[in-house]
Amino acid sequence: MLIALATEKYSKDSCGVKPRDRTRKVAVIGLTFGALALIAYGLRIMSRINGSGGSFGMDDYVMTLAMVCIILLEYLNMN
């Protein structure tokens, strides 16, 4: 696999093909789905507070930890 990638890079370099920069697109997609995850998390927490009297289970704590990780990764993605 590594040899195939090296051969492809050599072929593109020798033929003058300019590499495409998809950095911006990846950042926008990551930010979009991170925002959707945050919205879904917020709705879940709001339903837990309103529906079950504010009681949280282990799954809610794991979701909170996951959201902290997502927010940190989004911050690193922006820089």
mmCIF file of the N, C-alpha and C atoms, coordinates in Angstrom:
data_MODEL
# 
_entry.id   MODEL 
# 
loop_
_atom_site.group_PDB 
_atom_site.id 
_atom_site.type_symbol 
_atom_site.label_atom_id 
_atom_site.label_alt_id 
_atom_site.label_comp_id 
_atom_site.label_asym_id 
_atom_site.label_entity_id 
_atom_site.label_seq_id 
_atom_site.pdbx_PDB_ins_code 
_atom_site.Cartn_x 
_atom_site.Cartn_y 
_atom_site.Cartn_z 
_atom_site.occupancy 
_atom_site.B_iso_or_equiv 
_atom_site.pdbx_formal_charge 
_atom_site.auth_seq_id 
_atom_site.auth_comp_id 
_atom_site.auth_asym_id 
_atom_site.auth_atom_id 
_atom_site.pdbx_PDB_model_num 
ATOM 1   N N  . MET A 1 1  ? 0.831   -1.192 0.000   1.00 0.00 ? 1  MET A N  1 
ATOM 2   C CA . MET A 1 1  ? 0.000   0.000  0.000   1.00 0.00 ? 1  MET A CA 1 
ATOM 3   C C  . MET A 1 1  ? 0.870   1.248  0.000   1.00 0.00 ? 1  MET A C  1 
ATOM 4   N N  . LEU A 1 2  ? 1.904   1.238  0.813   1.00 0.00 ? 2  LEU A N  1 
ATOM 5   C CA . LEU A 1 2  ? 2.783   2.394  0.890   1.00 0.00 ? 2  LEU A CA 1 
ATOM 6   C C  . LEU A 1 2  ? 3.493   2.629  -0.434  1.00 0.00 ? 2  LEU A C  1 
ATOM 7   N N  . ILE A 1 3  ? 3.871   1.541  -1.097  1.00 0.00 ? 3  ILE A N  1 
ATOM 8   C CA . ILE A 1 3  ? 4.542   1.665  -2.390  1.00 0.00 ? 3  ILE A CA 1 
ATOM 9   C C  . ILE A 1 3  ? 3.591   2.253  -3.424  1.00 0.00 ? 3  ILE A C  1 
ATOM 10  N N  . ALA A 1 4  ? 2.319   1.857  -3.370  1.00 0.00 ? 4  ALA A N  1 
ATOM 11  C CA . ALA A 1 4  ? 1.335   2.386  -4.312  1.00 0.00 ? 4  ALA A CA 1 
ATOM 12  C C  . ALA A 1 4  ? 1.140   3.884  -4.105  1.00 0.00 ? 4  ALA A C  1 
ATOM 13  N N  . LEU A 1 5  ? 1.104   4.316  -2.850  1.00 0.00 ? 5  LEU A N  1 
ATOM 14  C CA . LEU A 1 5  ? 0.958   5.746  -2.573  1.00 0.00 ? 5  LEU A CA 1 
ATOM 15  C C  . LEU A 1 5  ? 2.181   6.526  -3.023  1.00 0.00 ? 5  LEU A C  1 
ATOM 16  N N  . ALA A 1 6  ? 3.356   5.967  -2.810  1.00 0.00 ? 6  ALA A N  1 
ATOM 17  C CA . ALA A 1 6  ? 4.582   6.628  -3.235  1.00 0.00 ? 6  ALA A CA 1 
ATOM 18  C C  . ALA A 1 6  ? 4.645   6.716  -4.759  1.00 0.00 ? 6  ALA A C  1 
ATOM 19  N N  . THR A 1 7  ? 4.234   5.663  -5.447  1.00 0.00 ? 7  THR A N  1 
ATOM 20  C CA . THR A 1 7  ? 4.221   5.664  -6.910  1.00 0.00 ? 7  THR A CA 1 
ATOM 21  C C  . THR A 1 7  ? 3.236   6.695  -7.434  1.00 0.00 ? 7  THR A C  1 
ATOM 22  N N  . GLU A 1 8  ? 2.062   6.764  -6.808  1.00 0.00 ? 8  GLU A N  1 
ATOM 23  C CA . GLU A 1 8  ? 1.064   7.749  -7.228  1.00 0.00 ? 8  GLU A CA 1 
ATOM 24  C C  . GLU A 1 8  ? 1.584   9.164  -7.028  1.00 0.00 ? 8  GLU A C  1 
ATOM 25  N N  . LYS A 1 9  ? 2.224   9.424  -5.891  1.00 0.00 ? 9  LYS A N  1 
ATOM 26  C CA . LYS A 1 9  ? 2.775   10.753 -5.633  1.00 0.00 ? 9  LYS A CA 1 
ATOM 27  C C  . LYS A 1 9  ? 3.857   11.087 -6.639  1.00 0.00 ? 9  LYS A C  1 
ATOM 28  N N  . TYR A 1 10 ? 4.718   10.137 -6.943  1.00 0.00 ? 10 TYR A N  1 
ATOM 29  C CA . TYR A 1 10 ? 5.786   10.370 -7.917  1.00 0.00 ? 10 TYR A CA 1 
ATOM 30  C C  . TYR A 1 10 ? 5.197   10.672 -9.296  1.00 0.00 ? 10 TYR A C  1 
ATOM 31  N N  . SER A 1 11 ? 4.164   9.929  -9.686  1.00 0.00 ? 11 SER A N  1 
ATOM 32  C CA . SER A 1 11 ? 3.534   10.150 -10.985 1.00 0.00 ? 11 SER A CA 1 
ATOM 33  C C  . SER A 1 11 ? 2.906   11.531 -11.060 1.00 0.00 ? 11 SER A C  1 
ATOM 34  N N  . LYS A 1 12 ? 2.217   11.927 -10.007 1.00 0.00 ? 12 LYS A N  1 
ATOM 35  C CA . LYS A 1 12 ? 1.584   13.248 -10.004 1.00 0.00 ? 12 LYS A CA 1 
ATOM 36  C C  . LYS A 1 12 ? 2.618   14.362 -9.993  1.00 0.00 ? 12 LYS A C  1 
ATOM 37  N N  . ASP A 1 13 ? 3.694   14.175 -9.231  1.00 0.00 ? 13 ASP A N  1 
ATOM 38  C CA . ASP A 1 13 ? 4.750   15.193 -9.198  1.00 0.00 ? 13 ASP A CA 1 
ATOM 39  C C  . ASP A 1 13 ? 5.435   15.333 -10.551 1.00 0.00 ? 13 ASP A C  1 
ATOM 40  N N  . SER A 1 14 ? 5.723   14.228 -11.189 1.00 0.00 ? 14 SER A N  1 
ATOM 41  C CA . SER A 1 14 ? 6.440   14.287 -12.461 1.00 0.00 ? 14 SER A CA 1 
ATOM 42  C C  . SER A 1 14 ? 5.549   14.778 -13.594 1.00 0.00 ? 14 SER A C  1 
ATOM 43  N N  . CYS A 1 15 ? 4.231   14.619 -13.475 1.00 0.00 ? 15 CYS A N  1 
ATOM 44  C CA . CYS A 1 15 ? 3.307   15.086 -14.519 1.00 0.00 ? 15 CYS A CA 1 
ATOM 45  C C  . CYS A 1 15 ? 2.829   16.511 -14.264 1.00 0.00 ? 15 CYS A C  1 
ATOM 46  N N  . GLY A 1 16 ? 3.193   17.087 -13.134 1.00 0.00 ? 16 GLY A N  1 
ATOM 47  C CA . GLY A 1 16 ? 2.824   18.472 -12.831 1.00 0.00 ? 16 GLY A CA 1 
ATOM 48  C C  . GLY A 1 16 ? 1.418   18.649 -12.283 1.00 0.00 ? 16 GLY A C  1 
ATOM 49  N N  . VAL A 1 17 ? 0.839   17.601 -11.733 1.00 0.00 ? 17 VAL A N  1 
ATOM 50  C CA . VAL A 1 17 ? -0.496  17.693 -11.148 1.00 0.00 ? 17 VAL A CA 1 
ATOM 51  C C  . VAL A 1 17 ? -0.377  18.376 -9.792  1.00 0.00 ? 17 VAL A C  1 
ATOM 52  N N  . LYS A 1 18 ? -1.160  19.432 -9.622  1.00 0.00 ? 18 LYS A N  1 
ATOM 53  C CA . LYS A 1 18 ? -1.128  20.156 -8.346  1.00 0.00 ? 18 LYS A CA 1 
ATOM 54  C C  . LYS A 1 18 ? -2.048  19.463 -7.342  1.00 0.00 ? 18 LYS A C  1 
ATOM 55  N N  . PRO A 1 19 ? -1.581  19.275 -6.110  1.00 0.00 ? 19 PRO A N  1 
ATOM 56  C CA . PRO A 1 19 ? -2.434  18.628 -5.104  1.00 0.00 ? 19 PRO A CA 1 
ATOM 57  C C  . PRO A 1 19 ? -3.596  19.531 -4.698  1.00 0.00 ? 19 PRO A C  1 
ATOM 58  N N  . ARG A 1 20 ? -4.716  18.897 -4.417  1.00 0.00 ? 20 ARG A N  1 
ATOM 59  C CA . ARG A 1 20 ? -5.888  19.654 -3.973  1.00 0.00 ? 20 ARG A CA 1 
ATOM 60  C C  . ARG A 1 20 ? -5.828  19.819 -2.463  1.00 0.00 ? 20 ARG A C  1 
ATOM 61  N N  . ASP A 1 21 ? -6.110  21.029 -2.001  1.00 0.00 ? 21 ASP A N  1 
ATOM 62  C CA . ASP A 1 21 ? -6.122  21.299 -0.573  1.00 0.00 ? 21 ASP A CA 1 
ATOM 63  C C  . ASP A 1 21 ? -7.560  21.235 -0.080  1.00 0.00 ? 21 ASP A C  1 
ATOM 64  N N  . ARG A 1 22 ? -7.862  20.225 0.696   1.00 0.00 ? 22 ARG A N  1 
ATOM 65  C CA . ARG A 1 22 ? -9.216  20.036 1.226   1.00 0.00 ? 22 ARG A CA 1 
ATOM 66  C C  . ARG A 1 22 ? -9.303  20.379 2.708   1.00 0.00 ? 22 ARG A C  1 
ATOM 67  N N  . THR A 1 23 ? -8.331  21.094 3.205   1.00 0.00 ? 23 THR A N  1 
ATOM 68  C CA . THR A 1 23 ? -8.279  21.407 4.631   1.00 0.00 ? 23 THR A CA 1 
ATOM 69  C C  . THR A 1 23 ? -9.512  22.177 5.086   1.00 0.00 ? 23 THR A C  1 
ATOM 70  N N  . ARG A 1 24 ? -9.896  23.174 4.330   1.00 0.00 ? 24 ARG A N  1 
ATOM 71  C CA . ARG A 1 24 ? -11.039 24.016 4.701   1.00 0.00 ? 24 ARG A CA 1 
ATOM 72  C C  . ARG A 1 24 ? -12.333 23.202 4.705   1.00 0.00 ? 24 ARG A C  1 
ATOM 73  N N  . LYS A 1 25 ? -12.498 22.355 3.684   1.00 0.00 ? 25 LYS A N  1 
ATOM 74  C CA . LYS A 1 25 ? -13.717 21.552 3.588   1.00 0.00 ? 25 LYS A CA 1 
ATOM 75  C C  . LYS A 1 25 ? -13.837 20.585 4.766   1.00 0.00 ? 25 LYS A C  1 
ATOM 76  N N  . VAL A 1 26 ? -12.734 19.971 5.150   1.00 0.00 ? 26 VAL A N  1 
ATOM 77  C CA . VAL A 1 26 ? -12.742 19.043 6.282   1.00 0.00 ? 26 VAL A CA 1 
ATOM 78  C C  . VAL A 1 26 ? -13.092 19.785 7.575   1.00 0.00 ? 26 VAL A C  1 
ATOM 79  N N  . ALA A 1 27 ? -12.558 20.989 7.742   1.00 0.00 ? 27 ALA A N  1 
ATOM 80  C CA . ALA A 1 27 ? -12.846 21.778 8.942   1.00 0.00 ? 27 ALA A CA 1 
ATOM 81  C C  . ALA A 1 27 ? -14.323 22.157 9.014   1.00 0.00 ? 27 ALA A C  1 
ATOM 82  N N  . VAL A 1 28 ? -14.895 22.561 7.878   1.00 0.00 ? 28 VAL A N  1 
ATOM 83  C CA . VAL A 1 28 ? -16.304 22.968 7.852   1.00 0.00 ? 28 VAL A CA 1 
ATOM 84  C C  . VAL A 1 28 ? -17.216 21.775 8.141   1.00 0.00 ? 28 VAL A C  1 
ATOM 85  N N  . ILE A 1 29 ? -16.917 20.626 7.552   1.00 0.00 ? 29 ILE A N  1 
ATOM 86  C CA . ILE A 1 29 ? -17.729 19.432 7.789   1.00 0.00 ? 29 ILE A CA 1 
ATOM 87  C C  . ILE A 1 29 ? -17.635 19.005 9.253   1.00 0.00 ? 29 ILE A C  1 
ATOM 88  N N  . GLY A 1 30 ? -16.437 19.024 9.814   1.00 0.00 ? 30 GLY A N  1 
ATOM 89  C CA . GLY A 1 30 ? -16.268 18.669 11.220  1.00 0.00 ? 30 GLY A CA 1 
ATOM 90  C C  . GLY A 1 30 ? -17.019 19.609 12.138  1.00 0.00 ? 30 GLY A C  1 
ATOM 91  N N  . LEU A 1 31 ? -16.955 20.896 11.842  1.00 0.00 ? 31 LEU A N  1 
ATOM 92  C CA . LEU A 1 31 ? -17.652 21.879 12.663  1.00 0.00 ? 31 LEU A CA 1 
ATOM 93  C C  . LEU A 1 31 ? -19.165 21.718 12.553  1.00 0.00 ? 31 LEU A C  1 
ATOM 94  N N  . THR A 1 32 ? -19.649 21.431 11.354  1.00 0.00 ? 32 THR A N  1 
ATOM 95  C CA . THR A 1 32 ? -21.086 21.251 11.144  1.00 0.00 ? 32 THR A CA 1 
ATOM 96  C C  . THR A 1 32 ? -21.618 20.063 11.945  1.00 0.00 ? 32 THR A C  1 
ATOM 97  N N  . PHE A 1 33 ? -20.947 18.926 11.830  1.00 0.00 ? 33 PHE A N  1 
ATOM 98  C CA . PHE A 1 33 ? -21.431 17.751 12.555  1.00 0.00 ? 33 PHE A CA 1 
ATOM 99  C C  . PHE A 1 33 ? -21.167 17.864 14.055  1.00 0.00 ? 33 PHE A C  1 
ATOM 100 N N  . GLY A 1 34 ? -20.144 18.590 14.453  1.00 0.00 ? 34 GLY A N  1 
ATOM 101 C CA . GLY A 1 34 ? -19.933 18.854 15.874  1.00 0.00 ? 34 GLY A CA 1 
ATOM 102 C C  . GLY A 1 34 ? -21.068 19.691 16.450  1.00 0.00 ? 34 GLY A C  1 
ATOM 103 N N  . ALA A 1 35 ? -21.510 20.681 15.673  1.00 0.00 ? 35 ALA A N  1 
ATOM 104 C CA . ALA A 1 35 ? -22.637 21.513 16.115  1.00 0.00 ? 35 ALA A CA 1 
ATOM 105 C C  . ALA A 1 35 ? -23.918 20.696 16.197  1.00 0.00 ? 35 ALA A C  1 
ATOM 106 N N  . LEU A 1 36 ? -24.131 19.807 15.222  1.00 0.00 ? 36 LEU A N  1 
ATOM 107 C CA . LEU A 1 36 ? -25.315 18.949 15.273  1.00 0.00 ? 36 LEU A CA 1 
ATOM 108 C C  . LEU A 1 36 ? -25.275 18.025 16.487  1.00 0.00 ? 36 LEU A C  1 
ATOM 109 N N  . ALA A 1 37 ? -24.100 17.501 16.808  1.00 0.00 ? 37 ALA A N  1 
ATOM 110 C CA . ALA A 1 37 ? -23.958 16.649 17.989  1.00 0.00 ? 37 ALA A CA 1 
ATOM 111 C C  . ALA A 1 37 ? -24.250 17.434 19.256  1.00 0.00 ? 37 ALA A C  1 
ATOM 112 N N  . LEU A 1 38 ? -23.792 18.676 19.316  1.00 0.00 ? 38 LEU A N  1 
ATOM 113 C CA . LEU A 1 38 ? -24.048 19.516 20.488  1.00 0.00 ? 38 LEU A CA 1 
ATOM 114 C C  . LEU A 1 38 ? -25.540 19.817 20.635  1.00 0.00 ? 38 LEU A C  1 
ATOM 115 N N  . ILE A 1 39 ? -26.214 20.057 19.530  1.00 0.00 ? 39 ILE A N  1 
ATOM 116 C CA . ILE A 1 39 ? -27.662 20.298 19.570  1.00 0.00 ? 39 ILE A CA 1 
ATOM 117 C C  . ILE A 1 39 ? -28.391 19.054 20.058  1.00 0.00 ? 39 ILE A C  1 
ATOM 118 N N  . ALA A 1 40 ? -28.023 17.885 19.532  1.00 0.00 ? 40 ALA A N  1 
ATOM 119 C CA . ALA A 1 40 ? -28.659 16.636 19.956  1.00 0.00 ? 40 ALA A CA 1 
ATOM 120 C C  . ALA A 1 40 ? -28.411 16.373 21.437  1.00 0.00 ? 40 ALA A C  1 
ATOM 121 N N  . TYR A 1 41 ? -27.197 16.644 21.892  1.00 0.00 ? 41 TYR A N  1 
ATOM 122 C CA . TYR A 1 41 ? -26.868 16.479 23.308  1.00 0.00 ? 41 TYR A CA 1 
ATOM 123 C C  . TYR A 1 41 ? -27.710 17.426 24.168  1.00 0.00 ? 41 TYR A C  1 
ATOM 124 N N  . GLY A 1 42 ? -27.817 18.676 23.751  1.00 0.00 ? 42 GLY A N  1 
ATOM 125 C CA . GLY A 1 42 ? -28.621 19.645 24.495  1.00 0.00 ? 42 GLY A CA 1 
ATOM 126 C C  . GLY A 1 42 ? -30.079 19.232 24.592  1.00 0.00 ? 42 GLY A C  1 
ATOM 127 N N  . LEU A 1 43 ? -30.623 18.730 23.485  1.00 0.00 ? 43 LEU A N  1 
ATOM 128 C CA . LEU A 1 43 ? -32.012 18.259 23.507  1.00 0.00 ? 43 LEU A CA 1 
ATOM 129 C C  . LEU A 1 43 ? -32.179 17.054 24.428  1.00 0.00 ? 43 LEU A C  1 
ATOM 130 N N  . ARG A 1 44 ? -31.196 16.176 24.428  1.00 0.00 ? 44 ARG A N  1 
ATOM 131 C CA . ARG A 1 44 ? -31.252 15.004 25.317  1.00 0.00 ? 44 ARG A CA 1 
ATOM 132 C C  . ARG A 1 44 ? -31.237 15.433 26.781  1.00 0.00 ? 44 ARG A C  1 
ATOM 133 N N  . ILE A 1 45 ? -30.345 16.346 27.117  1.00 0.00 ? 45 ILE A N  1 
ATOM 134 C CA . ILE A 1 45 ? -30.255 16.804 28.511  1.00 0.00 ? 45 ILE A CA 1 
ATOM 135 C C  . ILE A 1 45 ? -31.533 17.541 28.917  1.00 0.00 ? 45 ILE A C  1 
ATOM 136 N N  . MET A 1 46 ? -32.066 18.362 28.012  1.00 0.00 ? 46 MET A N  1 
ATOM 137 C CA . MET A 1 46 ? -33.309 19.075 28.320  1.00 0.00 ? 46 MET A CA 1 
ATOM 138 C C  . MET A 1 46 ? -34.458 18.097 28.548  1.00 0.00 ? 46 MET A C  1 
ATOM 139 N N  . SER A 1 47 ? -34.512 17.022 27.744  1.00 0.00 ? 47 SER A N  1 
ATOM 140 C CA . SER A 1 47 ? -35.594 16.049 27.941  1.00 0.00 ? 47 SER A CA 1 
ATOM 141 C C  . SER A 1 47 ? -35.415 15.278 29.243  1.00 0.00 ? 47 SER A C  1 
ATOM 142 N N  . ARG A 1 48 ? -34.170 15.036 29.638  1.00 0.00 ? 48 ARG A N  1 
ATOM 143 C CA . ARG A 1 48 ? -33.920 14.352 30.914  1.00 0.00 ? 48 ARG A CA 1 
ATOM 144 C C  . ARG A 1 48 ? -34.343 15.235 32.085  1.00 0.00 ? 48 ARG A C  1 
ATOM 145 N N  . ILE A 1 49 ? -34.047 16.509 31.992  1.00 0.00 ? 49 ILE A N  1 
ATOM 146 C CA . ILE A 1 49 ? -34.391 17.422 33.088  1.00 0.00 ? 49 ILE A CA 1 
ATOM 147 C C  . ILE A 1 49 ? -35.909 17.577 33.189  1.00 0.00 ? 49 ILE A C  1 
ATOM 148 N N  . ASN A 1 50 ? -36.565 17.763 32.042  1.00 0.00 ? 50 ASN A N  1 
ATOM 149 C CA . ASN A 1 50 ? -38.016 17.974 32.045  1.00 0.00 ? 50 ASN A CA 1 
ATOM 150 C C  . ASN A 1 50 ? -38.791 16.671 32.226  1.00 0.00 ? 50 ASN A C  1 
ATOM 151 N N  . GLY A 1 51 ? -38.298 15.575 31.675  1.00 0.00 ? 51 GLY A N  1 
ATOM 152 C CA . GLY A 1 51 ? -39.079 14.333 31.660  1.00 0.00 ? 51 GLY A CA 1 
ATOM 153 C C  . GLY A 1 51 ? -38.909 13.445 32.869  1.00 0.00 ? 51 GLY A C  1 
ATOM 154 N N  . SER A 1 52 ? -37.700 13.325 33.370  1.00 0.00 ? 52 SER A N  1 
ATOM 155 C CA . SER A 1 52 ? -37.486 12.363 34.458  1.00 0.00 ? 52 SER A CA 1 
ATOM 156 C C  . SER A 1 52 ? -37.078 13.041 35.762  1.00 0.00 ? 52 SER A C  1 
ATOM 157 N N  . GLY A 1 53 ? -37.433 14.264 35.914  1.00 0.00 ? 53 GLY A N  1 
ATOM 158 C CA . GLY A 1 53 ? -37.175 14.942 37.175  1.00 0.00 ? 53 GLY A CA 1 
ATOM 159 C C  . GLY A 1 53 ? -35.711 15.243 37.436  1.00 0.00 ? 53 GLY A C  1 
ATOM 160 N N  . GLY A 1 54 ? -34.923 15.320 36.411  1.00 0.00 ? 54 GLY A N  1 
ATOM 161 C CA . GLY A 1 54 ? -33.515 15.690 36.566  1.00 0.00 ? 54 GLY A CA 1 
ATOM 162 C C  . GLY A 1 54 ? -32.598 14.546 36.941  1.00 0.00 ? 54 GLY A C  1 
ATOM 163 N N  . SER A 1 55 ? -33.079 13.312 36.826  1.00 0.00 ? 55 SER A N  1 
ATOM 164 C CA . SER A 1 55 ? -32.203 12.186 37.168  1.00 0.00 ? 55 SER A CA 1 
ATOM 165 C C  . SER A 1 55 ? -31.388 11.773 35.941  1.00 0.00 ? 55 SER A C  1 
ATOM 166 N N  . PHE A 1 56 ? -30.099 11.607 36.160  1.00 0.00 ? 56 PHE A N  1 
ATOM 167 C CA . PHE A 1 56 ? -29.194 11.223 35.088  1.00 0.00 ? 56 PHE A CA 1 
ATOM 168 C C  . PHE A 1 56 ? -28.667 9.823  35.346  1.00 0.00 ? 56 PHE A C  1 
ATOM 169 N N  . GLY A 1 57 ? -28.503 9.080  34.273  1.00 0.00 ? 57 GLY A N  1 
ATOM 170 C CA . GLY A 1 57 ? -27.927 7.748  34.370  1.00 0.00 ? 57 GLY A CA 1 
ATOM 171 C C  . GLY A 1 57 ? -26.478 7.776  33.915  1.00 0.00 ? 57 GLY A C  1 
ATOM 172 N N  . MET A 1 58 ? -25.869 6.596  33.929  1.00 0.00 ? 58 MET A N  1 
ATOM 173 C CA . MET A 1 58 ? -24.476 6.480  33.501  1.00 0.00 ? 58 MET A CA 1 
ATOM 174 C C  . MET A 1 58 ? -24.314 6.879  32.039  1.00 0.00 ? 58 MET A C  1 
ATOM 175 N N  . ASP A 1 59 ? -25.321 6.589  31.205  1.00 0.00 ? 59 ASP A N  1 
ATOM 176 C CA . ASP A 1 59 ? -25.237 6.944  29.794  1.00 0.00 ? 59 ASP A CA 1 
ATOM 177 C C  . ASP A 1 59 ? -25.171 8.460  29.596  1.00 0.00 ? 59 ASP A C  1 
ATOM 178 N N  . ASP A 1 60 ? -25.844 9.207  30.450  1.00 0.00 ? 60 ASP A N  1 
ATOM 179 C CA . ASP A 1 60 ? -25.787 10.665 30.356  1.00 0.00 ? 60 ASP A CA 1 
ATOM 180 C C  . ASP A 1 60 ? -24.406 11.197 30.722  1.00 0.00 ? 60 ASP A C  1 
ATOM 181 N N  . TYR A 1 61 ? -23.778 10.586 31.711  1.00 0.00 ? 61 TYR A N  1 
ATOM 182 C CA . TYR A 1 61 ? -22.433 11.008 32.084  1.00 0.00 ? 61 TYR A CA 1 
ATOM 183 C C  . TYR A 1 61 ? -21.417 10.678 30.987  1.00 0.00 ? 61 TYR A C  1 
ATOM 184 N N  . VAL A 1 62 ? -21.608 9.539  30.343  1.00 0.00 ? 62 VAL A N  1 
ATOM 185 C CA . VAL A 1 62 ? -20.726 9.171  29.232  1.00 0.00 ? 62 VAL A CA 1 
ATOM 186 C C  . VAL A 1 62 ? -20.932 10.125 28.066  1.00 0.00 ? 62 VAL A C  1 
ATOM 187 N N  . MET A 1 63 ? -22.179 10.493 27.799  1.00 0.00 ? 63 MET A N  1 
ATOM 188 C CA . MET A 1 63 ? -22.461 11.467 26.737  1.00 0.00 ? 63 MET A CA 1 
ATOM 189 C C  . MET A 1 63 ? -21.829 12.822 27.062  1.00 0.00 ? 63 MET A C  1 
ATOM 190 N N  . THR A 1 64 ? -21.844 13.214 28.313  1.00 0.00 ? 64 THR A N  1 
ATOM 191 C CA . THR A 1 64 ? -21.229 14.475 28.709  1.00 0.00 ? 64 THR A CA 1 
ATOM 192 C C  . THR A 1 64 ? -19.721 14.428 28.475  1.00 0.00 ? 64 THR A C  1 
ATOM 193 N N  . LEU A 1 65 ? -19.101 13.318 28.831  1.00 0.00 ? 65 LEU A N  1 
ATOM 194 C CA . LEU A 1 65 ? -17.675 13.160 28.581  1.00 0.00 ? 65 LEU A CA 1 
ATOM 195 C C  . LEU A 1 65 ? -17.371 13.181 27.083  1.00 0.00 ? 65 LEU A C  1 
ATOM 196 N N  . ALA A 1 66 ? -18.215 12.524 26.295  1.00 0.00 ? 66 ALA A N  1 
ATOM 197 C CA . ALA A 1 66 ? -18.028 12.527 24.844  1.00 0.00 ? 66 ALA A CA 1 
ATOM 198 C C  . ALA A 1 66 ? -18.165 13.935 24.275  1.00 0.00 ? 66 ALA A C  1 
ATOM 199 N N  . MET A 1 67 ? -19.093 14.709 24.777  1.00 0.00 ? 67 MET A N  1 
ATOM 200 C CA . MET A 1 67 ? -19.277 16.071 24.277  1.00 0.00 ? 67 MET A CA 1 
ATOM 201 C C  . MET A 1 67 ? -18.096 16.961 24.653  1.00 0.00 ? 67 MET A C  1 
ATOM 202 N N  . VAL A 1 68 ? -17.527 16.745 25.824  1.00 0.00 ? 68 VAL A N  1 
ATOM 203 C CA . VAL A 1 68 ? -16.327 17.505 26.196  1.00 0.00 ? 68 VAL A CA 1 
ATOM 204 C C  . VAL A 1 68 ? -15.196 17.180 25.225  1.00 0.00 ? 68 VAL A C  1 
ATOM 205 N N  . CYS A 1 69 ? -15.063 15.900 24.891  1.00 0.00 ? 69 CYS A N  1 
ATOM 206 C CA . CYS A 1 69 ? -14.025 15.499 23.930  1.00 0.00 ? 69 CYS A CA 1 
ATOM 207 C C  . CYS A 1 69 ? -14.286 16.096 22.555  1.00 0.00 ? 69 CYS A C  1 
ATOM 208 N N  . ILE A 1 70 ? -15.544 16.112 22.117  1.00 0.00 ? 70 ILE A N  1 
ATOM 209 C CA . ILE A 1 70 ? -15.881 16.688 20.815  1.00 0.00 ? 70 ILE A CA 1 
ATOM 210 C C  . ILE A 1 70 ? -15.577 18.176 20.796  1.00 0.00 ? 70 ILE A C  1 
ATOM 211 N N  . ILE A 1 71 ? -15.907 18.876 21.859  1.00 0.00 ? 71 ILE A N  1 
ATOM 212 C CA . ILE A 1 71 ? -15.640 20.316 21.906  1.00 0.00 ? 71 ILE A CA 1 
ATOM 213 C C  . ILE A 1 71 ? -14.139 20.577 21.861  1.00 0.00 ? 71 ILE A C  1 
ATOM 214 N N  . LEU A 1 72 ? -13.366 19.782 22.586  1.00 0.00 ? 72 LEU A N  1 
ATOM 215 C CA . LEU A 1 72 ? -11.909 19.944 22.553  1.00 0.00 ? 72 LEU A CA 1 
ATOM 216 C C  . LEU A 1 72 ? -11.351 19.656 21.159  1.00 0.00 ? 72 LEU A C  1 
ATOM 217 N N  . LEU A 1 73 ? -11.847 18.623 20.510  1.00 0.00 ? 73 LEU A N  1 
ATOM 218 C CA . LEU A 1 73 ? -11.383 18.299 19.163  1.00 0.00 ? 73 LEU A CA 1 
ATOM 219 C C  . LEU A 1 73 ? -11.781 19.385 18.159  1.00 0.00 ? 73 LEU A C  1 
ATOM 220 N N  . GLU A 1 74 ? -12.963 19.950 18.311  1.00 0.00 ? 74 GLU A N  1 
ATOM 221 C CA . GLU A 1 74 ? -13.369 21.039 17.432  1.00 0.00 ? 74 GLU A CA 1 
ATOM 222 C C  . GLU A 1 74 ? -12.483 22.261 17.638  1.00 0.00 ? 74 GLU A C  1 
ATOM 223 N N  . TYR A 1 75 ? -12.113 22.526 18.870  1.00 0.00 ? 75 TYR A N  1 
ATOM 224 C CA . TYR A 1 75 ? -11.219 23.639 19.134  1.00 0.00 ? 75 TYR A CA 1 
ATOM 225 C C  . TYR A 1 75 ? -9.860  23.414 18.462  1.00 0.00 ? 75 TYR A C  1 
ATOM 226 N N  . LEU A 1 76 ? -9.337  22.201 18.572  1.00 0.00 ? 76 LEU A N  1 
ATOM 227 C CA . LEU A 1 76 ? -8.064  21.895 17.924  1.00 0.00 ? 76 LEU A CA 1 
ATOM 228 C C  . LEU A 1 76 ? -8.193  21.932 16.407  1.00 0.00 ? 76 LEU A C  1 
ATOM 229 N N  . ASN A 1 77 ? -9.341  21.578 15.884  1.00 0.00 ? 77 ASN A N  1 
ATOM 230 C CA . ASN A 1 77 ? -9.568  21.597 14.451  1.00 0.00 ? 77 ASN A CA 1 
ATOM 231 C C  . ASN A 1 77 ? -9.586  23.025 13.908  1.00 0.00 ? 77 ASN A C  1 
ATOM 232 N N  . MET A 1 78 ? -10.018 23.966 14.719  1.00 0.00 ? 78 MET A N  1 
ATOM 233 C CA . MET A 1 78 ? -10.098 25.359 14.272  1.00 0.00 ? 78 MET A CA 1 
ATOM 234 C C  . MET A 1 78 ? -8.730  26.017 14.205  1.00 0.00 ? 78 MET A C  1 
ATOM 235 N N  . ASN A 1 79 ? -7.766  25.495 14.914  1.00 0.00 ? 79 ASN A N  1 
ATOM 236 C CA . ASN A 1 79 ? -6.427  26.121 14.930  1.00 0.00 ? 79 ASN A CA 1 
ATOM 237 C C  . ASN A 1 79 ? -5.512  25.494 13.945  1.00 0.00 ? 79 ASN A C  1 
# 
